[in-house]
Amino acid sequence: MACPRPRVRDYVHMTDLLYVDGGNPLRGEITVRGAKNFVSKAMVAALLGETPSELRNVPQIRDVAVVSGLLRLHGVSVDLDDEAGTLRLDPTDVESAHVADIDAHAGSSRIPILFCGPLLHRLGEAFIPDLGGCRIGDRPINYHLDILRQFGAVVDKTHNGIHIRAPHRLQGTKIALPYPSVGATEQLLLTAVRAEGITELSNAAIEPEIMDLINVLQKMGAIISVATDRVIRIEGVDRLVGFQHTALSDRIEAASWAAAALATGGDVYVRGATQPEMTTFLNTFRKVGGEFTIDDEGIRFFHPGGDLNSIQLETDVHPGFMTDWQQPLVVALTQARGLSIVHETVYENRFGFVDALRGMGATIQVYKECLGGRPCRFGQRNFYHSAVISGPTPLSAADIEVPDLRGGFSHLIAALAAKGQSAVRGISLIDRGYEHFTEKLEALGAQFSREVDVRR
């Protein structure tokens, strides 16, 4: 049960705050629903159809609310059955939205960039406000804008954002990405399916969420083929219709709870977790010393007792070890015996979250060199993108500020594993990608209280 902690303070700055009484194993069952990194993109894809769509297994997370609001601004009817997790989208009356409304509603979300292709096809124009998102590295929109230009769009940068126009029907093109960017691949798919002619993308991202987006687009009438050498080929069509689809489960959330079970010495059954998308994580989880069992409904993750093992790990694009799995697992590695080496090759600044872990007693050093693996694109660019974790080290409670979505959940795991009471500020950021995470903490026996902290 969550323990009550009433407080009255006279401050003026407000931020979400979680008091966590750590040091207790997480035990119990939670459920994960559709993947954050897929659901929002499928919602955007509905703009391309001329008839309504239905998306199932939709989580109640902030990103879904943001995209729902942006769709409504553009005249799309959005009806969400929260309990059933079913989203119905009717794009029949798509219209242009006011620039100020888009800017105000999007906030720090980076989703608006993916509206461009569908809106260019439906309306002939689109607008992108200044983009935010988690500060974990350089995620420029240049790939997106270059892709749109190659299709024939006209891009005009202004003081308040970017205006994009399609004077004529967009034309298929041939594009080779310098890096298999997930966002750029999504942009190309959402733009190419209704462009005239054939589009070919080389060095494409092939993450499970990308493949599920391709499934959705194919249901809508798109013609898309994926080769074994990361080449995606799209034959443009004149018309797309709505879809009915059940979203794949969120492999990042499932792995986050798995890491929490390992770090706290717990036992967590993740209903909805699926093996195929998590094969690489499961192998690593077992190498560290965690155990799991799989059935038709989900995966049970547990600490079997004894020492955890130090490992050498390198993140990579799919089918490699996902970068979003890295941060939660690093917390568990602070409890492993020996030296673990983690080489981050996807986002160059993803180790900023370890400062808080060091403040809690972890022994972690970060380096600019490519440690423990092949040289990567960050090796000569002066980024701290490798880490050495020495353990096991007991963690102590601390005051923590959430830096980003995945780093924030990792800090939460550390607070759950630490002795004493930690104060985790900015916790609402976790709502972006983890559905009802405080209710799930309660279901797992965590001791905590959530409140609004009003600071001077």
C-alpha positions in Angstrom: 0.0 0.0 0.0 1.1 3.6 -0.6 1.9 5.2 2.7 0.2 8.6 3.3 2.4 11.6 4.0 0.4 14.8 4.5 2.4 18.0 4.2 1.5 21.7 4.1 4.0 24.1 2.7 4.0 27.7 1.6 6.1 27.8 -1.6 5.5 29.2 -5.0 7.0 26.8 -7.6 5.1 23.6 -8.2 6.4 20.2 -9.4 5.3 16.6 -9.0 7.1 14.8 -6.2 7.3 11.2 -5.2 8.5 10.2 -1.8 9.8 6.6 -2.0 10.7 4.4 1.0 13.1 2.0 -0.7 14.9 -1.2 0.2 11.9 -3.5 -0.3 11.6 -6.1 -3.1 8.9 -5.5 -5.7 6.6 -8.4 -5.9 3.3 -8.9 -7.8 1.7 -8.5 -11.2 1.3 -5.5 -13.5 0.1 -5.1 -17.1 1.7 -3.3 -20.0 -0.4 -2.3 -23.0 0.6 -0.9 -26.4 4.0 0.5 -27.2 4.4 4.3 -26.7 6.8 4.4 -29.7 4.2 2.8 -32.0 0.8 4.0 -30.8 1.4 7.7 -31.4 2.7 6.9 -35.0 -0.3 4.7 -35.8 -2.6 7.6 -34.7 -0.8 9.9 -37.1 -1.1 7.3 -39.9 -4.9 7.5 -39.5 -4.7 10.9 -41.1 -3.8 9.2 -44.4 -7.0 7.3 -44.6 -10.3 8.4 -46.1 -12.4 6.3 -43.7 -12.3 5.8 -39.9 -9.7 3.7 -38.1 -9.7 1.7 -34.9 -6.6 1.1 -32.7 -6.7 -1.3 -29.8 -4.4 -1.9 -26.8 -3.9 1.8 -26.4 -2.3 2.9 -23.1 -3.3 6.0 -21.1 -0.1 8.0 -21.4 0.5 11.6 -22.0 1.8 11.1 -25.5 -1.5 9.7 -26.6 -3.3 12.7 -25.1 -1.0 15.1 -26.9 -1.5 13.4 -30.3 -5.3 13.1 -29.7 -5.3 16.9 -29.1 -3.3 17.6 -32.2 -5.5 15.4 -34.3 -8.6 17.2 -33.0 -7.1 20.5 -33.9 -6.9 19.2 -37.5 -10.5 18.2 -37.6 -10.1 14.5 -36.7 -12.8 13.0 -34.5 -11.1 11.1 -31.7 -13.0 8.8 -29.4 -11.0 6.9 -26.7 -12.5 4.1 -24.5 -10.0 4.3 -21.7 -11.1 1.1 -20.0 -11.0 -1.0 -23.1 -8.0 0.8 -24.5 -9.8 1.3 -27.9 -9.2 4.5 -29.9 -11.5 5.4 -32.8 -10.3 8.0 -35.3 -12.3 9.6 -38.1 -10.3 11.8 -40.4 -13.1 12.6 -42.8 -13.1 16.4 -42.1 -9.4 17.1 -41.9 -8.6 20.8 -41.9 -5.7 23.2 -41.2 -5.1 24.1 -37.6 -4.0 27.5 -36.3 -0.3 27.9 -35.7 -0.7 29.1 -32.2 -3.0 26.2 -31.3 -0.5 23.6 -32.6 2.4 25.3 -30.7 0.4 25.5 -27.5 -0.9 22.0 -27.6 2.3 20.2 -28.7 4.4 21.5 -25.8 7.7 19.7 -25.7 6.5 16.8 -27.9 8.4 15.9 -31.1 5.4 14.2 -32.6 4.3 17.2 -34.8 7.1 16.5 -37.3 5.4 13.2 -38.3 2.2 15.0 -39.1 3.9 16.6 -42.1 3.6 13.9 -44.7 0.0 13.0 -44.1 -1.0 16.7 -43.9 0.8 17.5 -47.2 -1.2 14.7 -48.8 -4.5 15.8 -47.3 -4.2 19.6 -47.2 -1.1 20.5 -49.2 0.5 22.2 -46.2 1.8 21.6 -42.6 3.3 23.5 -39.7 5.9 22.4 -37.1 6.4 24.4 -33.9 9.7 24.4 -32.1 10.3 20.8 -31.1 11.2 19.6 -27.6 11.6 16.0 -26.3 13.9 14.4 -23.9 17.4 15.9 -23.7 19.4 12.7 -24.3 21.4 13.6 -27.3 21.4 15.2 -30.7 18.1 14.4 -32.4 18.0 16.9 -35.3 15.0 17.2 -37.6 17.3 17.7 -40.6 16.7 14.1 -41.7 13.0 14.8 -41.7 13.2 18.1 -43.6 15.6 16.7 -46.1 13.3 13.8 -46.7 10.3 16.1 -47.2 12.3 18.2 -49.7 13.3 15.2 -51.7 9.6 14.3 -52.1 9.1 17.8 -53.5 7.9 19.8 -50.5 8.9 23.4 -50.0 10.3 24.1 -46.5 10.2 27.7 -45.0 11.8 28.3 -41.6 10.2 31.1 -39.6 10.7 32.6 -36.1 8.0 30.5 -34.6 8.5 27.2 -36.4 8.6 25.6 -39.9 6.0 26.0 -42.6 5.9 23.2 -45.3 4.0 23.2 -48.6 3.4 20.8 -51.4 2.7 22.9 -54.5 2.2 19.6 -56.5 1.6 16.0 -55.6 4.7 14.6 -53.8 6.9 12.4 -55.9 8.6 9.1 -54.9 12.3 9.3 -54.4 15.4 7.3 -53.4 17.0 8.0 -50.0 19.9 6.6 -48.1 20.1 7.4 -44.4 23.5 8.0 -42.9 22.2 6.2 -39.8 19.1 4.0 -39.4 17.1 6.6 -37.6 13.7 5.4 -36.4 12.1 8.9 -36.7 13.4 9.4 -40.2 12.2 6.0 -41.3 8.7 6.7 -39.9 8.7 10.1 -41.7 9.5 8.4 -45.0 6.9 5.7 -44.6 4.1 8.2 -43.7 5.1 10.4 -46.7 5.9 7.8 -49.4 2.7 5.7 -49.2 0.7 8.3 -51.0 3.4 9.9 -53.1 3.4 9.3 -56.8 5.8 6.5 -58.0 8.3 4.3 -56.1 10.3 5.3 -53.0 13.3 3.4 -51.8 14.9 3.9 -48.4 18.4 2.4 -47.7 19.8 1.9 -44.2 16.3 2.0 -42.8 15.4 1.3 -39.1 13.7 -2.0 -38.7 12.6 -1.9 -35.1 9.4 -3.9 -34.1 7.5 -0.6 -33.8 8.5 0.2 -37.4 7.3 -3.2 -38.6 4.0 -2.7 -36.8 3.6 0.7 -38.5 4.2 -1.0 -41.8 1.5 -3.6 -40.8 -0.9 -0.7 -40.2 -0.1 1.0 -43.5 -0.5 -2.2 -45.4 -3.9 -2.7 -43.9 -4.8 0.8 -45.2 -3.8 -0.2 -48.7 -0.1 0.7 -48.9 2.4 -1.5 -50.9 5.6 -1.8 -48.8 8.3 -4.4 -49.0 11.2 -4.8 -46.5 14.5 -6.5 -47.7 17.0 -8.2 -45.4 19.6 -5.5 -46.1 17.6 -2.7 -44.4 16.1 -1.5 -47.7 12.4 -0.5 -47.6 10.6 -0.1 -51.0 7.2 1.7 -51.2 4.9 1.9 -54.2 2.8 4.9 -53.8 -1.0 4.6 -54.1 -3.7 7.2 -54.8 -6.0 6.3 -51.9 -5.8 4.8 -48.4 -8.6 3.7 -46.1 -8.9 3.3 -42.4 -7.5 0.3 -40.4 -8.3 -1.9 -37.5 -5.3 -3.0 -35.5 -4.1 -4.1 -32.1 -0.9 -2.4 -31.0 2.1 -4.5 -30.1 3.1 -4.4 -26.4 5.5 -1.9 -25.0 8.9 -3.7 -24.8 10.5 -0.8 -23.1 8.1 -0.6 -20.3 8.3 -4.4 -19.8 12.1 -4.3 -19.6 11.9 -1.3 -17.2 9.8 -3.4 -14.7 12.1 -6.3 -15.3 15.1 -4.2 -14.3 13.2 -2.9 -11.3 12.6 -6.5 -10.2 16.3 -7.3 -10.6 17.6 -4.2 -8.8 15.3 -4.7 -5.8 15.6 -8.5 -5.5 12.0 -8.9 -6.5 9.6 -11.0 -8.6 7.4 -9.2 -11.1 4.9 -10.8 -13.6 4.5 -8.4 -16.6 1.2 -9.3 -18.2 1.3 -8.3 -21.9 5.0 -8.7 -22.3 6.0 -10.7 -25.4 9.1 -12.7 -26.1 9.8 -12.0 -29.8 10.4 -8.3 -29.4 12.5 -8.8 -26.2 14.8 -11.7 -27.2 18.0 -9.6 -27.0 16.9 -8.1 -23.6 16.0 -11.5 -22.2 19.4 -12.9 -23.2 21.2 -10.1 -21.4 18.9 -10.3 -18.4 19.8 -13.9 -18.0 23.6 -13.2 -18.4 23.3 -10.7 -15.6 21.9 -13.4 -13.3 18.2 -12.6 -13.6 15.6 -15.3 -14.4 12.4 -15.3 -16.3 9.6 -17.6 -17.3 7.3 -17.1 -20.3 3.7 -18.1 -20.9 1.0 -17.1 -23.3 -0.1 -14.1 -21.2 3.2 -12.5 -20.2 6.7 -12.9 -18.7 7.7 -13.3 -15.1 11.0 -11.6 -14.2 12.7 -12.4 -10.9 15.9 -12.3 -8.9 16.8 -15.9 -8.1 19.1 -15.0 -5.2 22.9 -14.9 -5.0 25.2 -12.5 -6.8 24.4 -10.8 -10.0 27.0 -10.9 -12.7 28.9 -8.0 -14.3 28.7 -7.9 -18.1 30.0 -6.1 -21.1 27.1 -4.4 -23.1 26.8 -2.3 -26.2 23.6 -0.6 -27.3 22.6 -0.7 -31.0 19.7 -0.4 -33.4 17.4 -3.4 -33.7 18.1 -6.3 -33.4 20.8 -5.1 -31.0 20.3 -4.1 -27.4 17.9 -1.2 -27.4 19.2 2.1 -26.0 16.0 2.6 -24.0 16.8 -0.7 -22.1 20.2 0.6 -21.1 19.3 3.1 -18.4 17.1 0.8 -16.2 19.6 -2.1 -16.5 22.5 0.1 -15.4 20.7 0.6 -12.1 20.6 -3.2 -11.7 24.3 -3.4 -12.7 25.2 -1.3 -9.6 24.3 -4.4 -7.7 26.4 -6.9 -9.8 29.7 -8.2 -8.6 32.7 -6.9 -10.6 33.1 -4.4 -13.4 30.4 -3.9 -16.0 31.2 -1.9 -19.2 28.4 -0.2 -21.1 29.0 1.4 -24.5 26.2 3.6 -25.8 26.1 4.0 -29.6 22.7 5.4 -30.3 22.4 8.6 -28.2 25.6 10.4 -27.2 24.4 12.0 -24.0 22.4 9.2 -22.4 24.7 8.8 -19.4 23.7 12.1 -17.8 21.4 10.2 -15.5 24.3 8.5 -13.7 25.2 11.6 -11.7 22.2 11.0 -9.4 23.2 7.3 -9.1 26.6 8.3 -8.0 25.0 10.6 -5.4 23.2 7.6 -4.0 26.5 5.6 -3.6 27.0 3.9 -7.0 30.5 3.7 -8.4 30.2 4.7 -12.0 32.8 6.3 -14.3 32.0 7.7 -17.7 34.4 8.0 -20.6 34.7 9.6 -24.0 36.3 6.5 -25.5 34.4 3.6 -27.1 34.9 0.9 -24.4 34.3 -2.7 -24.6 33.1 -2.9 -28.2 33.6 -1.7 -31.8 34.4 2.0 -32.4 31.2 4.0 -33.0 30.2 7.4 -34.5 30.7 9.1 -31.1 34.2 8.0 -30.5 35.9 11.0 -32.0 33.3 13.6 -31.0 34.2 14.3 -27.4 31.0 12.7 -25.9 30.9 10.7 -22.7 29.2 7.7 -24.1 30.8 4.8 -22.3 30.4 3.8 -18.6 32.2 1.5 -16.2 30.0 0.3 -13.2 31.7 -1.3 -10.2 29.6 -3.3 -7.8 27.9 -4.3 -5.8 27.4 -1.0 -4.0 24.5 -0.4 -1.6 22.4 2.6 -2.7 21.3 5.3 -0.2 18.2 7.5 -0.4 18.7 11.0 -2.0 16.8 13.9 -3.5 16.6 13.3 -7.2 15.4 15.5 -10.2 14.0 13.5 -13.1 16.1 14.4 -16.3 14.1 12.6 -19.0 11.6 9.8 -19.5 13.8 6.7 -19.4 16.4 8.2 -17.1 13.6 9.3 -14.8 12.2 5.7 -14.5 15.8 4.5 -13.8 16.0 7.0 -11.0 12.8 5.7 -9.7 14.2 2.1 -9.7 17.3 3.4 -7.8 15.0 5.0 -5.2 13.1 1.7 -4.8 16.4 -0.2 -4.3 17.9 2.3 -1.9 17.7 2.3 1.8 15.7 5.1 3.3 13.3 7.7 1.8 14.1 9.4 -1.5 12.4 12.5 -2.9 12.0 12.2 -6.7 11.0 15.5 -8.3 9.6 16.1 -11.8 8.0 12.6 -11.6 5.2 13.6 -14.0 7.6 13.3 -16.9 7.3 9.5 -16.4 3.6 9.7 -17.3 4.7 10.4 -20.9 5.5 6.7 -21.4 4.5 4.6 -18.4 0.8 4.1 -18.0 -0.5 4.4 -14.4 3.0 3.8 -13.0 2.1 4.8 -9.5 -0.8 2.4 -9.4 1.5 -0.3 -10.7 4.0 0.5 -7.9 1.3 0.1 -5.4 0.3 -3.3 -6.9 3.9 -4.4 -6.5 4.0 -3.4 -2.8 6.2 -0.3 -3.1 6.1 2.2 -0.2 5.6 5.7 -1.6 3.5 8.8 -1.7 2.9 11.2 -4.5 2.1 14.9 -4.0 2.6 18.3 -5.4 5.7 19.9 -4.1 5.5 23.7 -4.0 9.0 25.1 -3.7 10.3 28.6 -3.4 
